[in-house]
């Protein structure tokens, strides 16, 4: 963040403006004399009412002096009304000059923010300037009326009240400039934080997709820390402001009370003492308080607004960074993106099957639970998947299939055990470069289709390679319908299946050899799903893991992993039909192949927990009700027909 620019230029321009408007200042001072008279009578009339009236037994005289005080209020009210007219004569030219400057800049620079400056910031400047004029004038009027009144009541009162007041003004004057600079720095830090949050909040999904949570959090933490430091510095200087108020407004009251015996012995009357207290508590203290708080905060606000409205008259246009100075969102590759994995910077090595190479991934005694007191979803799991394998993962809803893929991808960390991807420890950047995870809810960002498909590549994808991948995965018809690779993509206008095709093609183009499809084809029809899975299975040097929701996916796999809590089974489709009762039950819940697409999937594991009556039977969909492993009777799906043998 740039340091706040000096305020001397704004102060010089302000003084020059006031000198040019000296006639308006004279009129303002003339009408303020009436308010000075009101302040004078505020303490003088009650003092005379006590000394010459009530304490002397002359009630009528006392009431008359109180009547004079009331007349002084009316006189001051009349003067106040005329004062506002004089203030308007000073303020409106300021507004007019700022409007001219903003409009000129908007025309000269084609500034799209000129309208905002005209309608909002100019009004802020006008109102703040008017407030500063009124606050400063009120303090001068109150101080002048009070000092004259004190001299008129009893000269010994002056050394008790005036020196603390002068000391407070001096202390406030010394701190005014540092306070203004720190106030401006705090406002700049606060606006920068708001700007960064405004950039990040609408793009939280992008942040998650890039795996940039830590980087974005660190950048925002720097903004928060900068604002905390600015607030601390402002608070420390604010202590001096409070001290000035205590010295000039509260200390005279204490001094008057302490010095009361001495004052009464030196010909100060009780009425004069009461009048002095009235001057301090009813006039000087409020005026000093308004001056300190109003001039301290309002001056910094006015300086900031004036600089932004007239950036050509200063060295620095504002005190925030330009959008490109410190970007919050990363560009290019980032650390371990999710929900899709980052690509490697070059094609990963393709191990030769049968050679002494590391497996695609290996889990050793892995245990994971979603809370310290929760039942583990994965317990003591050992699994080794060789390079080039095609594995399908099946099991009842909620049993941990998606959890398993998230563990392998490094999105979750196990409570116990070890996970490796191609010999690289998970989680870690090396392992992340070797895998790509496509979840059920596919991620597509606003931009061109080419930008979406090249998301996991460090350099642009050659056109022929991109088109070949689209044809292989099954994206080509959608690509042609949208208008080619350079067509702009609106994610909200795409169907769930279309977004999945884009995400699948993006993963196909990545360099990661391990592909994890977690219900990534659930919105595709069976033919499109088969085409995509065949594409990844035939992709050179790839290992494919599919969380299956159709029987056909399990049949296409070389091996099937059946998850059932503590018990797991691993083998081919035929081996599991013979040796795994749960797998036979799950297969019984799948109907023969048909034309119906899978039901919408919404639970954490990508499988509907309940299929209501009246829905078309989907024999390819795992439907789990009640206890784990219990398969719903076919007749309950309302298809009036058998879904297949149990």
C-alpha angles and dihedrals in degrees: 000000000000117000116253113271119244117277095213093096093055091047092050092050090048093052091047090052092051092049089053089052097048093132091058089048091053091051090048091052092047095054089044089063088073090057089047088057090052090052091048092053091045090078104015098056096051089047092054091042089059101039100038098027127024099022090045092051093250103124094171092057090049092051091047091056090049087052088054089054089052091050088051089057091053091047091050091049090055091049091048091057091053090045091061090055091052091048090052089053088058099040104045094059087054090054092046092051092049092049090052091049094048094047091047091052092047091053095041098046100024086239110189091197094059092095090054090050091049098048102036117014095043090054090049090052093048095048093045093049091050090050092051092050092050094045094048093045092048092054093049091048093048094046093047094047093046095048092049090047093050091051090049094049100043129330092218088069092065099070090049096054110021102057094056089047092051090047091052092050091048092049091048092048091052092052097040098089097042089046091051092050092048092045089053091047090051092049090049092050091048092049091047091053091048090049093051092047089049089055096045104041097061089046101047091121090053090050090052092046091054091046087235099136093116094046094047092045090051092050092049090045089057090054091048091048091049090052091047091053092047091049091049092051091047091049093051092053089042088064088066090051091054089046090054090052091050093048097047101033110027104027093063090058091053091045092051092052093045093046095042095104092049092046093049089051090054098058097273107143124221089246091054089051091052090046091052090051089051091052092051101041101034102034118013099040096050092042092049092046092051091047095051097044097035098045093040097053100025094050093056092045092050092048092052094048094046092052092052093047093048107030093157091069097060142053096242124037095209142340099251128087122258114255093259099046098081111006115198095200114066123236123216122004119356138187115293101326122211148236083019120034125245117255124241117252090243136016111293117243113270108225116215111242111251094024123118095267133133117272120254088255138342132197119200119194091327118183125179135174129173093231139019091254098035126108109259114259090201118030127188093331119179116188134157120188115188124223113275095023125139109216129183119199117206137169143122120305114284094014094122109269095131089041089057093053091046090052092050090047091051095242089119127037120220120239089223138006135039134277125195131182112200089339094309119120117248125256099038142103093255093056092042091058089058100054139054123197123200113190128201094263100059118216119232122167131204111270138072123327089244091055090052094048093045092048094110097042122088092217135031114287114241110252095239092051092048094050092045091052091049090051093047096049095040101253096116097095091051091045091054093045092052092050105261135293094314094055116119115247124217105194092201091057093055125086121240090254093051091052089050091053091052092049092047092051090048090054091047090055093050122098094233111120095201114070119191115193108189103187084317093151100041093115094050126090117250094262093050090046092051092049093051094047092047089051093055093042090054094042106119114257095002135140115202128204117183126188095215126219096167131057090232091063091055092046091052093052124093090220135016126211114205113200120202109158109270092000123071133174128203130190146085122313092258094045092052093047088058100040110025120069094190092053090052089052091049091048087051089059090057117082124214115282114287142156100267115109120229119279116260109277119219113153125094092263096047097250128104111247094206132030109199126219115273097036118125111259113255108196092186094061126092106229116185123189129174118344120022112275096018110128121209115249110257095237093061092069091071097236093120090226143081119274093205138284122316 
